[in-house]
Amino acid sequence: MDRLQLREGPSLRPWRKRGAKAQAIGPSRGGQTTRIHAVTDLLWRPAILRLTAGNVVDVTVAGPLLDAAGRVRCLIADKGYDANAPRKRLKAEGAEVVIPGRSNRKVPIDYDEARYKGRWRIEAAFCRLKDFRRIATRYDKLARNFLSAVALATLVAFWV
């Protein structure tokens, strides 16, 4: 007797381990990864941290990060956060938006290039966090444990 399924081929279930998305683990170019998103204060110290899976688009986290941050005077971010909704929201609140437009935008976006050059400090902050081996390699399976480790590393590296 042949197969009893109506369609040929493998099953339609997702090809990931059970619960991986809930634990902020997702496929990326380098394998299964996690992204750390941060909002910093004026001294470029991470104040608000969020985790997403490696395959989640950055702009999807912009809304929750802005909600957690409250009123913002200036937002400096990379092209991954380029979308119309966060721009409109921040302009309505009276904040300055320094996000370069993506290359596929039909109408180019003007931004303060001199101010954008200061974004290297957040990249340096992430490099400093990745000096901690536990953060760089993510040994923790659970997202809450990994976020706690990131928070502790942030406290040690920037606040203590």
N, CA, C and O of each residue as an XYZ file, in Angstrom:
640
protein
N       0.843     -1.175      0.000
C       0.000      0.000      0.000
C       0.890      1.240      0.000
O       1.877      1.303      0.733
N       0.542      2.211     -0.814
C       1.322      3.438     -0.916
C       1.036      4.357      0.266
O       0.256      4.044      1.165
N       1.695      5.485      0.220
C       1.503      6.472      1.284
C       0.052      6.926      1.324
O      -0.614      7.011      0.292
N      -0.422      7.213      2.513
C      -1.807      7.625      2.680
C      -1.969      9.144      2.671
O      -3.096      9.639      2.704
N      -0.852      9.900      2.626
C      -0.949     11.351      2.609
C      -1.438     11.828      1.243
O      -1.212     11.171      0.227
N      -2.100     12.962      1.232
C      -2.614     13.513     -0.005
C      -1.554     14.279     -0.798
O      -1.720     14.506     -1.997
N      -0.486     14.670     -0.145
C       0.546     15.417     -0.850
C       1.874     14.718     -0.691
O       2.151     14.113      0.344
N       2.694     14.803     -1.720
C       4.011     14.189     -1.659
C       4.994     15.122     -0.976
O       4.779     16.334     -0.934
N       6.039     14.580     -0.458
C       7.096     15.378      0.130
C       7.074     15.333      1.645
O       6.254     14.642      2.250
N       7.979     16.074      2.246
C       8.080     16.068      3.698
C       6.901     16.784      4.352
O       6.118     17.464      3.688
N       6.798     16.617      5.638
C       5.711     17.245      6.379
C       5.853     18.768      6.344
O       6.931     19.285      6.050
N       4.784     19.473      6.638
C       4.773     20.930      6.550
C       5.173     21.609      7.851
O       5.082     22.833      7.943
N       5.603     20.879      8.840
C       5.957     21.497     10.113
C       7.217     22.351      9.956
O       8.042     22.085      9.083
N       7.363     23.367     10.794
C       8.537     24.242     10.670
C       9.819     23.486     11.001
O       9.826     22.601     11.857
N      10.885     23.838     10.326
C      12.170     23.155     10.523
C      13.005     23.895     11.547
O      14.044     24.468     11.219
N      12.557     23.881     12.767
C      13.323     24.443     13.872
C      13.003     23.632     15.109
O      11.991     22.935     15.172
N      13.870     23.732     16.076
C      13.614     23.026     17.314
C      12.411     23.629     18.012
O      12.140     24.823     17.883
N      11.705     22.818     18.737
C      10.504     23.269     19.416
C      10.832     24.374     20.415
O      11.714     24.201     21.257
N      10.148     25.484     20.334
C      10.330     26.569     21.280
C      11.478     27.506     20.969
O      11.760     28.396     21.771
N      12.151     27.349     19.847
C      13.310     28.187     19.545
C      12.905     29.645     19.390
O      13.604     30.534     19.875
N      11.789     29.901     18.721
C      11.362     31.284     18.525
C      10.998     31.939     19.859
O      11.279     33.119     20.069
N      10.384     31.189     20.741
C      10.021     31.731     22.046
C      11.258     32.052     22.883
O      11.187     32.872     23.798
N      12.383     31.419     22.581
C      13.614     31.650     23.332
C      14.564     32.592     22.603
O      15.747     32.656     22.940
N      14.067     33.322     21.611
C      14.835     34.328     20.873
C      16.043     33.719     20.176
O      17.137     34.281     20.205
N      15.838     32.578     19.556
C      16.885     31.937     18.765
C      16.322     31.751     17.365
O      15.242     31.185     17.200
N      17.045     32.224     16.358
C      16.561     32.096     14.993
C      17.697     32.021     14.002
O      18.826     32.395     14.319
N      17.411     31.538     12.794
C      18.476     31.377     11.792
C      18.960     32.710     11.252
O      18.177     33.640     11.061
N      20.245     32.788     11.012
C      20.874     33.951     10.414
C      21.981     33.422      9.507
O      22.121     32.210      9.347
N      22.757     34.304      8.921
C      23.817     33.856      8.016
C      24.837     32.968      8.718
O      25.368     32.033      8.119
N      25.108     33.259      9.976
C      26.121     32.506     10.707
C      25.589     31.303     11.456
O      26.350     30.642     12.162
N      24.317     30.997     11.327
C      23.716     29.886     12.058
C      22.608     30.397     12.956
O      22.017     31.442     12.682
N      22.321     29.678     14.020
C      21.285     30.071     14.968
C      21.824     31.189     15.861
O      22.822     31.005     16.559
N      21.164     32.343     15.837
C      21.673     33.496     16.576
C      20.558     34.229     17.298
O      19.374     33.940     17.127
N      20.980     35.191     18.112
C      20.089     36.068     18.847
C      20.574     37.497     18.648
O      21.778     37.752     18.620
N      19.638     38.424     18.509
C      20.003     39.834     18.387
C      19.687     40.549     19.692
O      18.658     40.305     20.322
N      20.585     41.427     20.078
C      20.389     42.261     21.251
C      20.105     43.676     20.744
O      20.884     44.230     19.969
N      18.995     44.253     21.182
C      18.627     45.622     20.828
C      18.753     46.466     22.092
O      18.359     46.028     23.173
N      19.294     47.658     21.966
C      19.518     48.495     23.143
C      19.151     49.949     22.864
O      19.324     50.452     21.754
N      18.643     50.603     23.893
C      18.462     52.053     23.902
C      19.461     52.564     24.923
O      19.541     52.049     26.039
N      20.230     53.587     24.534
C      21.268     54.096     25.425
C      20.909     55.475     25.961
O      20.030     56.157     25.434
N      21.601     55.863     27.007
C      21.423     57.205     27.550
C      22.392     58.161     26.857
O      23.010     57.798     25.855
N      22.526     59.362     27.376
C      23.392     60.357     26.750
C      24.871     59.994     26.806
O      25.661     60.479     25.996
N      25.245     59.151     27.751
C      26.646     58.726     27.875
C      26.894     57.415     27.136
O      27.941     56.794     27.323
N      25.950     56.984     26.300
C      26.036     55.786     25.468
C      26.107     54.495     26.287
O      26.698     53.505     25.857
N      25.499     54.524     27.464
C      25.405     53.317     28.280
C      24.058     52.656     28.004
O      23.032     53.334     28.063
N      24.023     51.365     27.708
C      22.745     50.694     27.440
C      21.822     50.771     28.657
O      22.205     50.394     29.764
N      20.609     51.261     28.437
C      19.648     51.412     29.519
C      18.467     50.457     29.356
O      17.940     49.954     30.349
N      18.049     50.206     28.130
C      16.929     49.304     27.855
C      17.434     48.229     26.903
O      18.027     48.537     25.869
N      17.198     46.974     27.250
C      17.670     45.849     26.444
C      16.497     44.969     26.041
O      15.594     44.719     26.839
N      16.516     44.505     24.807
C      15.523     43.552     24.305
C      16.226     42.499     23.466
O      17.260     42.777     22.857
N      15.677     41.302     23.431
C      16.211     40.206     22.620
C      15.219     39.828     21.537
O      14.009     39.848     21.758
N      15.736     39.482     20.364
C      14.918     38.899     19.308
C      15.711     37.777     18.663
O      16.922     37.661     18.854
N      15.012     36.955     17.900
C      15.682     35.899     17.145
C      16.528     36.531     16.055
O      16.300     37.680     15.678
N      17.498     35.795     15.548
C      18.415     36.324     14.542
C      17.765     36.689     13.236
O      18.308     37.500     12.487
N      16.601     36.107     12.934
C      15.953     36.377     11.657
C      14.849     37.422     11.749
O      14.157     37.653     10.758
N      14.660     38.054     12.887
C      13.629     39.075     13.057
C      14.169     40.415     12.574
O      15.302     40.785     12.883
N      13.358     41.134     11.821
C      13.760     42.435     11.279
C      13.847     43.443     12.424
O      13.010     43.450     13.326
N      14.872     44.293     12.375
C      15.117     45.258     13.451
C      13.950     46.203     13.693
O      13.637     46.518     14.842
N      13.308     46.654     12.635
C      12.272     47.680     12.781
C      11.056     47.169     13.559
O      10.289     47.982     14.075
N      10.857     45.869     13.659
C       9.727     45.339     14.426
C       9.900     45.597     15.923
O       8.918     45.607     16.666
N      11.121     45.801     16.364
C      11.395     46.037     17.780
C      11.392     47.528     18.104
O      11.394     47.907     19.275
N      11.388     48.369     17.083
C      11.475     49.818     17.305
C      10.320     50.331     18.153
O      10.540     51.123     19.069
N       9.103     49.902     17.872
C       7.945     50.358     18.638
C       8.036     50.015     20.117
O       7.921     50.909     20.954
N       8.241     48.726     20.470
C       8.376     48.392     21.899
C       9.550     49.083     22.583
O       9.451     49.437     23.758
N      10.661     49.283     21.872
C      11.793     49.988     22.477
C      11.452     51.449     22.750
O      11.809     51.992     23.795
N      10.762     52.081     21.808
C      10.366     53.477     22.011
C       9.329     53.601     23.121
O       9.340     54.579     23.869
N       8.428     52.614     23.238
C       7.459     52.624     24.339
C       8.173     52.546     25.684
O       7.822     53.255     26.627
N       9.182     51.672     25.763
C       9.912     51.512     27.019
C      10.770     52.734     27.331
O      10.988     53.059     28.498
N      11.257     53.411     26.296
C      12.137     54.561     26.507
C      11.380     55.810     26.944
O      11.945     56.673     27.616
N      10.115     55.913     26.571
C       9.364     57.119     26.910
C       9.683     58.237     25.934
O       9.835     58.006     24.734
N       9.784     59.450     26.460
C      10.064     60.611     25.591
C      11.539     60.616     25.193
O      12.426     60.479     26.036
N      11.781     60.775     23.900
C      13.137     60.755     23.356
C      13.398     62.087     22.667
O      12.545     62.576     21.927
N      14.572     62.683     22.902
C      14.921     63.929     22.218
C      15.561     63.673     20.867
O      15.335     64.423     19.916
N      16.360     62.618     20.777
C      17.054     62.307     19.533
C      17.215     60.795     19.425
O      17.566     60.127     20.398
N      16.958     60.269     18.241
C      17.136     58.840     18.003
C      18.139     58.664     16.880
O      17.911     59.098     15.751
N      19.249     58.024     17.200
C      20.266     57.703     16.199
C      20.253     56.195     16.038
O      20.491     55.460     16.997
N      19.976     55.731     14.825
C      19.898     54.296     14.564
C      20.433     54.005     13.176
O      20.601     54.913     12.362
N      20.703     52.720     12.906
C      21.209     52.351     11.590
C      20.069     52.076     10.618
O      18.900     52.236     10.969
N      20.402     51.666      9.410
C      19.413     51.491      8.346
C      18.399     50.396      8.648
O      17.325     50.373      8.046
N      18.710     49.507      9.553
C      17.777     48.446      9.909
C      16.503     48.965     10.546
O      15.476     48.287     10.511
N      16.548     50.146     11.122
C      15.389     50.743     11.785
C      14.688     51.772     10.895
O      13.852     52.537     11.374
N      15.023     51.794      9.611
C      14.437     52.754      8.682
C      13.043     52.302      8.266
O      12.893     51.321      7.538
N      12.033     53.016      8.727
C      10.638     52.787      8.339
C       9.880     54.090      8.574
O      10.312     54.939      9.354
N       8.776     54.236      7.911
C       8.008     55.472      8.015
C       7.301     55.618      9.360
O       7.216     56.726      9.890
N       6.794     54.523      9.920
C       6.020     54.601     11.167
C       6.835     55.165     12.335
O       6.371     56.101     12.986
N       8.043     54.632     12.633
C       8.809     55.240     13.740
C       9.207     56.688     13.459
O       9.251     57.506     14.377
N       9.492     57.006     12.212
C       9.852     58.383     11.862
C       8.699     59.340     12.149
O       8.894     60.398     12.747
N       7.493     58.960     11.716
C       6.320     59.816     11.945
C       6.039     59.968     13.431
O       5.719     61.057     13.908
N       6.162     58.864     14.157
C       5.894     58.900     15.595
C       6.864     59.840     16.305
O       6.450     60.654     17.130
N       8.136     59.730     15.991
C       9.137     60.564     16.643
C       9.010     62.034     16.233
O       9.188     62.928     17.062
N       8.708     62.280     14.982
C       8.511     63.678     14.539
C       7.316     64.294     15.246
O       7.351     65.472     15.601
N       6.242     63.505     15.460
C       5.065     64.016     16.165
C       5.395     64.351     17.615
O       4.805     65.265     18.191
N       6.330     63.621     18.205
C       6.746     63.875     19.585
C       7.784     64.995     19.668
O       8.152     65.424     20.762
N       8.254     65.465     18.518
C       9.235     66.542     18.507
C      10.665     66.078     18.641
O      11.538     66.876     18.984
N      10.931     64.814     18.380
C      12.285     64.277     18.485
C      13.009     64.379     17.150
O      12.389     64.361     16.087
N      14.324     64.487     17.225
C      15.135     64.496     16.016
C      15.429     63.053     15.621
O      15.824     62.246     16.462
N      15.240     62.730     14.355
C      15.457     61.373     13.861
C      16.695     61.373     12.981
O      16.742     62.058     11.960
N      17.702     60.597     13.383
C      18.938     60.480     12.614
C      19.077     59.024     12.197
O      19.812     58.251     12.811
N      18.358     58.667     11.145
C      18.399     57.313     10.590
C      18.586     57.447      9.088
O      17.735     58.031      8.418
N      19.677     56.924      8.542
C      19.837     57.008      7.086
C      18.810     56.122      6.394
O      18.415     55.083      6.922
N      18.388     56.540      5.220
C      17.423     55.757      4.463
C      18.084     54.564      3.800
O      19.278     54.581      3.502
N      17.294     53.532      3.574
C      17.809     52.369      2.856
C      18.076     52.736      1.402
O      17.550     53.730      0.901
N      18.877     51.950      0.740
C      19.245     52.250     -0.641
C      18.089     52.044     -1.613
O      18.119     52.579     -2.721
N      17.068     51.278     -1.220
C      15.962     51.007     -2.130
C      14.799     51.991     -1.964
O      13.741     51.783     -2.559
N      14.965     53.053     -1.173
C      13.916     54.062     -1.042
C      13.810     54.876     -2.320
O      14.820     55.249     -2.917
N      12.585     55.146     -2.734
C      12.385     55.928     -3.957
C      12.740     57.394     -3.732
O      13.329     58.036     -4.601
N      12.384     57.916     -2.572
C      12.726     59.303     -2.220
C      13.794     59.242     -1.131
O      13.531     58.728     -0.044
N      14.992     59.756     -1.402
C      16.062     59.691     -0.394
C      15.691     60.466      0.875
O      14.978     61.468      0.825
N      16.186     59.983      1.991
C      15.933     60.597      3.294
C      17.116     61.489      3.671
O      18.272     61.082      3.561
N      16.818     62.689      4.110
C      17.862     63.575      4.619
C      18.052     63.328      6.107
O      17.082     63.186      6.851
N      19.289     63.278      6.527
C      19.603     63.091      7.942
C      20.888     63.826      8.261
O      21.647     64.179      7.358
N      21.134     64.058      9.535
C      22.313     64.793      9.990
C      23.512     63.837      9.993
O      23.683     63.038     10.915
N      24.333     63.932      8.952
C      25.463     63.009      8.821
C      26.503     63.226      9.916
O      27.129     62.271     10.374
N      26.689     64.458     10.330
C      27.670     64.733     11.390
C      27.245     64.082     12.704
O      28.075     63.541     13.435
N      25.962     64.138     12.993
C      25.459     63.522     14.221
C      25.465     61.997     14.116
O      25.672     61.306     15.113
N      25.241     61.477     12.920
C      25.219     60.026     12.713
C      26.598     59.407     12.935
O      26.696     58.223     13.255
N      27.655     60.188     12.771
C      29.001     59.663     12.974
C      29.247     59.258     14.423
O      30.190     58.519     14.707
N      28.419     59.728     15.328
C      28.548     59.333     16.726
C      27.978     57.961     17.035
O      28.095     57.480     18.162
N      27.359     57.324     16.039
C      26.756     56.008     16.267
C      27.794     54.919     16.522
O      27.448     53.834     16.989
N      29.048     55.194     16.223
C      30.078     54.201     16.470
C      30.148     53.840     17.947
O      30.610     52.758     18.311
N      29.686     54.756     18.793
C      29.766     54.492     20.239
C      28.866     53.347     20.659
O      29.224     52.578     21.551
N      27.696     53.217     20.030
C      26.832     52.086     20.378
C      27.434     50.785     19.862
O      27.309     49.740     20.500
N      28.092     50.854     18.699
C      28.786     49.658     18.203
C      29.923     49.286     19.139
O      30.168     48.104     19.380
N      30.614     50.277     19.664
C      31.685     50.013     20.626
C      31.117     49.422     21.918
O      31.756     48.589     22.560
N      29.905     49.861     22.293
C      29.269     49.304     23.488
C      28.947     47.826     23.287
O      29.137     47.018     24.196
N      28.462     47.474     22.101
C      28.187     46.059     21.831
C      29.479     45.244     21.794
O      29.503     44.100     22.247
N      30.546     45.823     21.260
C      31.838     45.123     21.276
C      32.315     44.904     22.705
O      32.885     43.863     23.032
N      32.076     45.895     23.545
C      32.466     45.758     24.949
C      31.653     44.676     25.646
O      32.180     43.941     26.481
N      30.359     44.578     25.302
C      29.541     43.512     25.873
C      30.016     42.145     25.411
O      29.981     41.181     26.176
N      30.456     42.058     24.173
C      30.882     40.763     23.642
C      32.270     40.354     24.123
O      32.752     39.272     23.786
N      32.914     41.217     24.910
C      34.136     40.789     25.586
C      33.824     39.723     26.627
O      34.694     38.940     27.009
N      32.583     39.701     27.079
C      32.149     38.668     28.021
C      31.809     37.413     27.214
O      30.914     37.434     26.369
N      32.514     36.349     27.475
C      32.371     35.124     26.689
C      30.956     34.581     26.704
O      30.475     34.046     25.706
N      30.303     34.720     27.821
C      28.935     34.217     27.948
C      27.975     34.948     27.011
O      27.006     34.358     26.534
N      28.238     36.215     26.747
C      27.394     37.006     25.849
C      27.746     36.696     24.394
O      26.858     36.550     23.554
N      29.022     36.598     24.105
C      29.461     36.386     22.726
C      29.023     35.034     22.179
O      28.778     34.908     20.980
N      28.920     34.025     23.032
C      28.611     32.677     22.540
C      27.239     32.166     22.939
O      26.846     31.094     22.477
N      26.500     32.867     23.760
C      25.178     32.484     24.246
C      25.108     31.017     24.662
O      24.626     30.164     23.917
N      25.592     30.748     25.850
C      25.500     29.409     26.406
C      24.105     29.109     26.948
O      23.722     27.943     27.053
N      23.351     30.135     27.289
C      22.047     29.946     27.918
C      21.000     29.538     26.896
O      20.931     30.100     25.804
N      20.189     28.559     27.257
C      19.113     28.128     26.361
C      17.912     29.059     26.473
O      17.309     29.421     25.464
N      17.569     29.443     27.682
C      16.386     30.267     27.896
C      16.691     31.747     27.663
O      17.744     32.251     28.055
N      15.751     32.423     27.021
C      15.934     33.841     26.700
C      16.043     34.681     27.966
O      16.832     35.625     28.011
N      15.262     34.354     29.000
C      15.308     35.162     30.226
C      16.666     35.044     30.908
O      17.144     36.015     31.494
N      17.298     33.867     30.843
C      18.628     33.695     31.442
C      19.676     34.476     30.646
O      20.566     35.100     31.223
N      19.562     34.434     29.320
C      20.516     35.163     28.486
C      20.355     36.666     28.664
O      21.348     37.389     28.744
N      19.113     37.146     28.728
C      18.881     38.574     28.940
C      19.404     39.001     30.311
O      19.925     40.107     30.455
N      19.274     38.146     31.303
C      19.833     38.450     32.632
C      21.354     38.542     32.573
O      21.953     39.410     33.208
N      21.981     37.640     31.804
C      23.440     37.681     31.656
C      23.867     38.953     30.933
O      24.877     39.560     31.291
N      23.105     39.364     29.913
C      23.412     40.606     29.196
C      23.264     41.798     30.142
O      24.082     42.717     30.117
N      22.227     41.783     30.969
C      22.021     42.879     31.918
C      23.156     42.939     32.946
O      23.629     44.024     33.286
N      23.584     41.796     33.431
C      24.708     41.779     34.381
C      25.998     42.269     33.733
O      26.753     43.026     34.343
N      26.251     41.838     32.501
C      27.442     42.293     31.790
C      27.377     43.798     31.553
O      28.394     44.487     31.634
N      26.182     44.307     31.261
C      26.005     45.747     31.076
C      26.291     46.497     32.368
O      26.959     47.532     32.361
N      25.788     45.976     33.465
C      26.054     46.615     34.761
C      27.540     46.649     35.068
O      28.068     47.678     35.489
N      28.214     45.528     34.859
C      29.656     45.460     35.163
C      30.456     46.353     34.216
O      31.370     47.055     34.651
N      30.120     46.331     32.932
C      30.922     47.058     31.944
C      30.677     48.563     31.938
O      31.595     49.333     31.656
N      29.456     48.994     32.245
C      29.134     50.411     32.063
C      28.703     51.138     33.337
O      28.925     52.344     33.449
N      28.117     50.468     34.263
C      27.503     51.155     35.384
C      28.276     51.032     36.687
O      28.077     51.844     37.590
N      29.154     50.040     36.813
C      29.888     49.865     38.071
C      31.270     50.434     37.960
O      32.039     50.380     38.920
